[in-house]
Each structure stands twice: as structure tokens, then as C-alpha cells.
Amino acid sequence: MKIQTLDDLFLENLKDVYNAEKQLLRALPKMAKAASSEDLRNAFREHTEQTKGQVTRLEQVFETLGQKAKSKTCNGMKGLVEEGQEVMEEDASDPFGDLGLIAAAQKVEHYEISAYGTLRTFALAMGQKEVAGMLQQTLQEEEATDKKLTGISKTLMKNAPRAEEEEDEEEVEVEEEEVEA
């Protein structure tokens, strides 16, 4: 499609995020299954349900604009989902597997936060206040999910084994030498 107006650009980005959410709906249950922390499993399950609502909301956005809900492959999300799959295949002891899952999930959340913030801004510029409101609601949900994942991560890190302090000091010295070079 040739993009000649803000409306065209908005619609292309809307199709992209619609596909991204559908990809995420397939990935989240796998992430929940891979999580060992009950809090993290529950967070992924809750976000799966929330994402279903977000897909429905996107369909309402299409409808409000008089468009058929269509998607185009979101390569960004495709790559993020692949990274998440790699994390699930790693041999990581507790809590590092869960922390890896959180890192992968937060990359997704930040991608979505960016996408929804941009779409909301475009909608406002187009005079589509109702659409902007729907996108703002999803943006707030994505931000809340990101904060929830940060909280779970902090809890898991409290009990995470760390390298000895002496090893940490040696690493800092090596890093400082590399910077000077």
C-alpha cells in the first residue's frame, strides 16, 4: 500500500499491532507453562486474558474507522517471540529461567508501549478522539503489565545467587582496562 496520508500510516501501523497481539496470544501460554514462579505464571495468564481484550479493542478501532480488521505480519513481534522461545530453551537454574522470561516479556511490553503510544498520538492528530481513548486504555494496560513484571523480577532477584564479590571486582578491573584501550 502506498502511504500518502496520516490515515494511511495509521492504518498500516494498526494492522501491524493487530498481528503483534495475535502472535503474543500464541506465545503467552507457552511462557506461562515455562515459568517456575507461580506469580510469573499467573502474570502471563492474566496478560493472556488482557491481550484477548486488546485484540477485541483493536477490532473495535477498525470498526470505528469503517475498516475491516486486517493484519500484516509484524516482524518486530516475530523476532521478540523468537527471542522468548530461545529463553525457554535455555538451561537456566531457578530463578534465572524466570528472570530470562521476564526480560523477554518486558522487551515485548516496551515494543507494545511504543506502538500504542504512537498510534494514540496519530489518532489524536487525525481528530479520532474515541479511537485515541481506546488506544490509551491499551497503553495503560501495557504499562501496568511492565510494572508488574518489574515487581516480580525484583522479588526473584532478592534470593538469586550472585558471583563472589572478588570475581565481581576482577570483572570491573578487566572492563576498565578494555575502556582505556
C-alpha positions in Angstrom: 0.0 0.0 0.0 1.2 3.4 -0.9 1.2 5.7 2.2 0.1 9.2 1.2 -1.7 10.4 4.4 -1.5 10.1 8.1 -4.7 8.0 7.9 -2.8 5.5 5.6 0.2 5.4 8.0 -2.1 4.9 11.0 -3.9 2.1 9.3 -0.7 0.3 8.4 0.6 0.6 11.9 -2.8 -0.6 13.3 -2.6 -3.7 11.1 0.9 -4.3 12.4 0.0 -4.1 16.1 -3.1 -6.3 15.4 -0.8 -9.0 14.1 1.6 -8.4 17.0 -1.2 -9.0 19.6 -2.3 -12.2 17.8 1.3 -13.5 17.8 1.5 -12.7 21.5 -1.7 -14.6 22.2 0.1 -17.8 20.9 3.3 -17.1 22.8 2.0 -16.2 26.3 0.5 -19.6 27.2 3.9 -21.2 26.4 5.7 -18.6 28.6 3.3 -19.3 31.4 4.0 -23.0 31.1 7.7 -22.4 31.1 7.7 -20.2 34.2 8.5 -21.8 37.6 7.3 -18.9 39.7 3.6 -19.1 40.5 3.5 -15.3 40.4 5.0 -15.2 37.0 2.8 -18.0 35.7 -0.2 -16.0 36.9 1.0 -12.8 35.4 1.4 -14.4 32.0 -2.1 -16.0 32.3 -3.6 -12.7 33.3 -1.9 -10.9 30.4 -3.2 -13.6 28.0 -6.7 -12.7 29.0 -5.9 -9.0 28.9 -4.4 -9.4 25.4 -7.7 -11.1 24.2 -9.5 -7.9 25.3 -6.9 -5.8 23.5 -7.4 -7.7 20.3 -11.2 -7.1 20.6 -10.5 -3.4 21.3 -8.3 -3.2 18.1 -11.2 -4.8 16.2 -13.4 -2.0 17.6 -10.9 0.6 16.4 -11.0 -0.9 12.9 -14.8 -0.8 13.1 -14.9 2.8 14.3 -12.8 3.8 11.3 -15.1 1.9 9.0 -12.4 -0.6 8.2 -12.3 -4.4 8.1 -9.9 -5.8 10.8 -6.9 -6.9 8.9 -3.3 -7.7 9.9 0.0 -7.6 8.3 3.0 -9.6 9.6 4.7 -7.8 12.4 8.3 -8.7 12.0 9.3 -6.9 15.2 7.0 -9.1 17.3 8.0 -12.1 15.4 11.6 -11.5 16.4 10.7 -10.8 20.0 8.7 -14.0 20.2 11.6 -16.0 18.7 13.9 -14.5 21.4 11.4 -15.6 24.0 11.4 -19.1 22.6 15.2 -19.1 22.8 15.0 -18.1 26.5 12.6 -21.0 27.2 15.0 -23.4 25.6 18.0 -22.3 27.7 19.2 -24.5 30.5 18.9 -22.0 33.4 18.5 -22.8 37.1 15.9 -21.0 39.3 15.3 -18.1 39.3 17.3 -17.3 36.2 14.9 -19.0 33.8 12.1 -16.9 35.1 14.3 -13.7 35.1 15.1 -14.5 31.4 11.4 -14.9 30.7 10.7 -11.6 32.3 13.4 -9.9 30.3 11.9 -11.3 27.1 8.4 -10.3 28.1 9.5 -6.8 29.0 11.0 -6.3 25.6 7.6 -7.2 24.2 5.9 -4.8 26.6 8.2 -1.9 25.6 7.6 -2.7 22.0 3.8 -2.5 22.6 4.1 0.6 24.7 5.9 2.3 21.8 3.4 1.1 19.2 0.3 2.1 21.2 1.8 5.5 22.2 2.5 6.3 18.5 -1.0 5.1 17.4 -2.7 7.1 20.1 -0.7 10.2 19.0 -1.6 9.6 15.4 -5.3 9.2 16.3 -5.4 12.5 18.2 -3.7 14.3 15.2 -6.4 12.8 13.0 -9.2 14.0 15.3 -10.1 10.5 16.3 -10.7 11.1 20.0 -12.7 7.9 20.5 -10.0 5.8 18.9 -7.3 7.6 20.8 -9.2 6.8 24.0 -9.3 3.1 23.2 -5.6 3.0 22.4 -4.8 4.9 25.6 -6.6 2.3 27.6 -4.4 -0.4 26.0 -1.3 1.7 26.5 -2.1 1.9 30.2 -2.6 -1.8 30.4 0.7 -2.5 28.8 2.5 -0.1 31.2 0.8 -1.8 34.2 2.0 -5.2 32.9 5.5 -3.9 32.6 5.5 -2.6 36.1 4.1 -5.9 37.4 6.9 -7.8 35.7 9.4 -5.5 37.2 8.0 -6.2 40.7 8.1 -9.9 40.1 11.7 -9.6 38.8 12.8 -7.6 41.9 11.3 -10.3 44.2 13.1 -13.1 42.3 16.4 -11.3 42.4 16.4 -10.9 46.1 17.1 -14.6 46.5 19.2 -15.1 43.4 22.7 -16.4 43.9 25.4 -14.0 42.9 29.0 -14.4 42.0 31.5 -13.8 44.7 32.5 -10.2 45.3 36.1 -10.9 44.4 35.1 -12.2 41.0 32.9 -9.0 40.5 36.0 -6.8 41.4 38.1 -8.7 38.8 35.4 -8.2 36.1 35.4 -4.4 36.9 39.2 -4.2 36.5 39.0 -6.0 33.2 36.2 -3.8 31.9 38.2 -0.7 33.0 41.2 -1.9 31.1 39.1 -2.5 28.0 37.7 1.0 28.2 41.2 2.5 28.4 42.5 0.6 25.4 
